[in-house]
């Protein structure tokens, strides 16, 4: 067992709250940096986990997120937020599309069958902060839905292997009631993954 800080970097996809993700990780004791999505794989630190940040409208659909596809080949836990979540769905064979009802501001989500690892210890119904024009409309094979809302079926997803996670909303924003707990859960997933290697 090792007790040195976990190393989890945040990939900047141009999202407005990337710094909040970084700040949350720092607050929770993680060694973290914000890195450009054009950073070559060879220049990454030895990471225990990675967060793919949000970005501008449509970037999650076009697949124009720099080297995010290469990062998804890494054998570490990865959390995609908003555009990062949409990109992840497309990369693994699912799809994202323009939302029929774009969401901005507070929204209520319901966990699906307990919500998987990211939602561990949080209530079945909770308020989160939304800011998106696009959404995942087809979950990849070997992924399952972890949370839904009235206007968006895939608010959260997780793969069966338990090392890929997507969130449509922004857990790093204060208005997401249990955002801190979601980050703590992701950190714990990264810690278990590191300690099992």
Secondary structure, 3 states (H helix, E strand, C coil): CCCCCCEEEEEEEECCCHHHHHHHHHHCCCECCEEECCCCHHHCCCCCEEEEEEECCCHHHHCCCCCHHHHCCCCCEEEEECHHHHHHHHHCCCEEEEEEEEEEEEEEEEECCCCCCCCCCCCCEEEEEEEEEEEEEECCCCEEEEEEECCCCCCEEEECCCCEEEECCCCCCCCCCCHHHHHHHHHHHHHHHHHHC
